[in-house]
Amino acid sequence: MKFRLLDVLICPKCKNFPFSLMNYTTESVKVRKKPKMALCNNFCGMKGKSPSEIDSSECKICMGKEIVAGELVCQSCGARYGIFEGVPFLKIE
């Protein structure tokens, strides 16, 4: 899972945005093309800030990382969703 996915994911339980990323591990991946501008519109998942608050050079670092395991936590209702083998599981139980 790329950090930039946090820019679009919402909690399926309460529809809140954004998630907090907790206890995660990453692995490096090869970046083929350097981004010319920030790819995230509303939320930079790697820095936990608005994209307007970060330098676009950080995007290349972000693009070179994949989240392979961790937990997404809703800041509103506290629901927790696991990330396993790079896939977020957003199932409501």
Residue, then its C-alpha position, 0 to 999 in steps of 0.5 A: m500500500k502506498f502512503r498516498l492511499l491515505d489521501v483517499l481512504i475513509c472509515p467505512k464505519c463513520k465516514n471520517f477522514p483521514f486515518s492515523l497509521m499505526n505500528y507500520t512497517t515499510e519496504s523500499v521499492k524502485v521509483r521509475k519516474k520522479p513526481k514533478m508535484a505533490l500527488c496527494n490532494n488533501f493529506c500527505g500520509m507519510k508526513g501526516k500533514s496537508p500537501s501544501e505544508i511539505d516540499s514536493s521533493e518528499c514525494k520521491i521518498c514517499m513513492g519509494k516506500e510501500i506499507v507492508a503491514g500495520e494498522l489504520v485507526c479512525q481518528s473519530c470512532g476509533a475503529r481499527y483496520g489491519i494492513f496485511e501484505g500491503v493490503p488494507f482490510l476495511k471490513i466492518e464487523 
